[in-house]
């Protein structure tokens, strides 16, 4: 009679999951640090070499929109179902497999989109707001403080309102959003399929 192999210990799986989570956390920490530094350097360089308030305002709005855009993706991937994506992947529709991979890693994708990119955009937008206040006035005192506070309040209000609208849209159109993100990630196949149809 052949000897039965002893059952695998559950502790091994727990340790593997803990190691995987630790590695993921470290990667997120390092990548967030360098991304934040890079974006801050670029935005600071742009603002340091501009004299127009409106140019800085456009840069600020772009940063806020990036944060809202990724917040929509993070929300959508959390509520997106896999049934329709499985059906599209079985028909080999370009982008379906990438979208399916996003939903299977929903927690990490949502963490990166909502927390990592969202926090980076929030930090950078705050720095840009401070620079805009300096462009508007070089005087300190009450006037300078009121301008800084007003700009900070506007940034917060626009960001929160944008994310609130974005979340409602993401929940209603989650399947379409994630499928289109998958198509964007799989753009070579999408272009190849489009060229074949022509």
N, C-alpha and C positions, 0 to 999 in steps of 0.2 A: 504494500500500500504506500502511496506517495504521502509524504509528510505535508501537512497543511501549513501554509505560511501564516505567521502571526499577523493579526490585523494591524494596519498602519495606525500609528498613534495620532490622535487628534491634535496633540500639542504641536506637531510639526506643521500642520496647516495654519495654526494660530500664529506660530513664529514667522512663517512665510508671509502671512498677511501683515504682521507688524513690521517686518523688514521692508516690505513693499511700500507700506504707508510712510515709513521713516524716510525711505529714498525719495518718494514722491514729494514729501514735505520739504526735504532739502533742495530738491530741484526747483520747486516753486519758490522757495526763499531766495535762492541764488539768481534765478531768472528774473524774479520781480525786482530785486535790487538793481541789477544791471539795466533792465528795461526802464525802470524809473529814472535812473541816472542819465541814460541816453536821451530819453524824452525831455527831461528837465534841461539838459545841456542844449538840445536843439531849440526848445522853446525860449530859453533864456538868451541864446544867441540871436534869435529872430527879434525878440523884444528889445534887446540892447542896441540893435542896429536900426531901429525904427523910431520915427518921430510922430507917426500918425496913431491916434487913439483907435481909429476904426480898423486899421490893419491888425492891431492887437486884439480888437474885439472879434474879428473874423477868426483869428487863430484860436481864441478862447472858445468860440462857438463850435469850431471843428473838434476840439478836445472833448467838449461836453457831448457832442453828437456821437463821437466814438464810444464814449462811456455808455450812452443810452443804447446804441446799436448792439454792443456786446451784452448788455443787460437783457435785451430782447432775446438774443440767442440763448443765453443761460437759462432764462425762464422757459423758453420754448422747449429746450432739450429735456427739461425736468418733467414736462407734462406730455411730451410727444409719445405716441404709441408706436409699436413696431410692426403691426399687422400689415399696414399698407406698404411699408418699406420692404418687408419680406416679399410681398407680392411683386413689387417693382424690381427688387434684386433678382428674383427668380426669372423675370423676363429680361434681365440684363440691361435694364435702363441705366444709362450713365448717371452717376451720382448717388444711386440708391445704396450701394454698398458703403460708401463713405458716410452717408447719413445714418445708416444702420449702426455703423461703428460708433458714431457720436452718441446715439441713444443707449448703446450698451455700456458706454462709459459716461453716463449722464452726470453722475455726481462730480467727477473730475472736470468735465467740460463746464458744468455750471460753476464750479469753484473758480476755475480760471477766468471765465467770462465775467461773472458777477463780482467776485472778490478781488482777484489779482488785477485784472484790467480796470475794473471799476475803481479800486482804490488808487491805482496809478493815475487815472484820469482825474480823480478828485484832488489828489495832491498837486498835480501839475496845474489844474485849473485855478487852485488857490494861489499858486505862485504867479500865474499870469495875471490874476486879479490884483495882486499887490503891485505888479509892474505897471498895470493900467492906472492904478491910483496915483503912482508916481509920475506917469505921463500927464495926467490931468492937473496935478498940482504939485509944486515943489515946496509949498509951505506946509508947516506942521500945524500944531494946535488943533482947535476944534474943527476947522474946515477940512483939514487933511484926514482927521479921524472919521468924520461923517462920510466923506467920499469913500474911504476904505471899507467902512461898515456897510455902506449902501451897495458897493460892488460885491462884497462877500455875500450879502443877502440876496442879490440878484442871481449870483452863480448858484447858490443853494436852491433858490426857488425854481430856476430853470431846470436844474438837474433833477430835482425831486419830481416836478411836474412831468418832465419828459419821460422819466422812468415809470411813473404811474400810468401814463398813456401807453407806453411801450409794453408794460406787463399785460394790460388788457388786450392789446393787439396780439401779443405773443401767445396768450392762453387760447384766444379764438382761432388763431391761424398757425398753431404750433406745428402741425404736420407739414404744411406747405413751407414754412420757414426753414425747418431742418432739412427738408428735401432740397430746397434751393441752396442752402449752405453746403450740403453734400455735393451738389452740382458745381458749386464754386470751387470746392476743394478738388474735384475731379475734372477740372476744366479741360485738360488735354483730351480725355475721352468724350466729353461733351462736344468739343469742336470737331473731333473726328467723326462722331455720329452725325453732326450737322452737315459736314462736308459730303458725307455719303448720300444724304437725302437730296442734296442739290443736283 
